[in-house]
């Protein structure tokens, strides 16, 4: 008799049954979740919404490290002996977040194999993305970096075609993510629109044809 397949791991049900050590909070756009230098005492999970992770230099210059979406974890640096947050986290849209205390997170990672597997897969994916971002910064032009950022924000490849970017993302934020200036972002966004690669109509829609920018020599 064939062995029955295990049911998919339900992360939401797992969190709901966790009990102590977890709180759920709602955040409005631009509301600070934690600041750089705050105590690193918990890990967050995004039930819904988008979160910007950024770092600020001593001179006040900000750089966007990541723009995270539903299903992502963040703040995991607290698990590796970081005493303070090395980055800030800010809601970019209406968010519902799970906050898991460090001690609780360490316990469930040790005791719950399926959750540990899910979290490890998240870390590996984030690490792969970080490596790709580094290569992008070192080897590609700002135009190609912007094209790649827009495709990633539109979740290109997850469902076969890009999705509308409903969260408003300023050109300043895009400039921080790409590593260039706002005027350069404005120039390339206008260029992409004229070429039919993107559309503005209340939301930003990215077309698959934007891939041609990445494939260009």
TAFENBEL-V828540 format. One record per pair of residues at least 4 apart in sequence whose C-alpha atoms are under 6 Angstrom apart, sorted by sequence separation. I is the first residue (numbers start at 1). J is the second residue. D is the distance in Angstrom with one decimal. If there is no record, write none. Layout:
# TAFENBEL-V828540
i: {I:I}
j: {J:J}
d: {D:D}
This chain:
# TAFENBEL-V828540
i: {56:57:78:108:135:136:152:175:185:193:200:56:77:151:156:175:192:193:199:56:156:175:192:193:199:55:109:155:175:198:55:154:198:54:154:198:54:172:197:54:154:171:53:197:53:197:52:52:51:51:50:50:49:48:47:46:46:46:45:45:44:44:43:55:146:43:54:145:54:53:53:41:52:166:40:52:51:165:51:164:51:164:50:40:50:39:40:49:39:40:49:38:49:37:38:48:37:48:36:47:36:47:36:46:36:45:35:45:34:44:34:44:33:43:33:43:32:42:31:42:30:31:42:30:41:29:30:29:29:29:28:27:27:26:26:144:25:25:24:24:23:23:22:22:21:21:21:64:63:64}
j: {60:61:82:112:139:140:156:179:189:197:204:61:82:156:161:180:197:198:204:62:162:181:198:199:205:62:116:162:182:205:63:162:206:63:163:207:64:182:207:65:165:182:65:209:66:210:66:67:67:68:68:69:70:70:70:70:71:72:72:73:73:74:75:87:178:76:87:178:88:88:89:78:89:203:78:90:90:204:91:204:92:205:92:83:93:83:84:93:84:85:94:84:95:84:85:95:85:96:85:96:86:97:87:97:88:97:88:98:88:98:89:99:89:99:90:100:90:100:90:101:90:91:102:91:102:91:92:92:93:94:94:94:95:95:96:214:96:97:97:98:98:99:99:100:100:101:104:176:176:177}
d: {5.7:5.2:5.1:5.3:5.9:5.3:5.8:5.7:6.0:5.7:4.9:5.4:6.0:5.3:5.6:5.1:5.1:5.0:5.9:4.3:4.4:5.4:5.9:5.9:5.1:5.7:4.8:5.8:5.4:5.5:5.5:5.0:4.6:5.5:5.0:5.8:4.3:5.5:5.3:5.0:5.7:5.8:5.4:5.6:5.2:5.0:6.0:4.6:5.7:5.1:5.5:4.6:5.8:4.8:5.5:5.0:5.4:5.6:5.9:4.4:5.5:5.3:4.8:4.7:5.9:5.3:5.5:5.8:5.3:5.6:4.6:5.8:5.6:5.2:4.9:5.2:5.6:5.1:4.6:5.8:5.3:4.6:5.3:5.3:5.6:5.9:4.5:5.5:4.3:5.1:5.5:5.3:4.3:5.1:5.3:5.3:4.9:5.3:5.2:5.3:5.4:5.5:4.6:4.8:4.6:5.6:4.3:5.0:5.6:5.5:5.4:4.6:5.4:5.9:5.4:5.3:4.5:5.5:5.7:4.4:5.8:5.4:4.5:5.1:5.3:5.1:5.6:4.8:4.4:5.5:4.7:5.8:5.0:5.5:4.6:5.6:5.8:5.4:5.6:4.6:5.8:5.3:5.5:4.6:5.8:5.3:5.6:5.4:5.1:5.0}
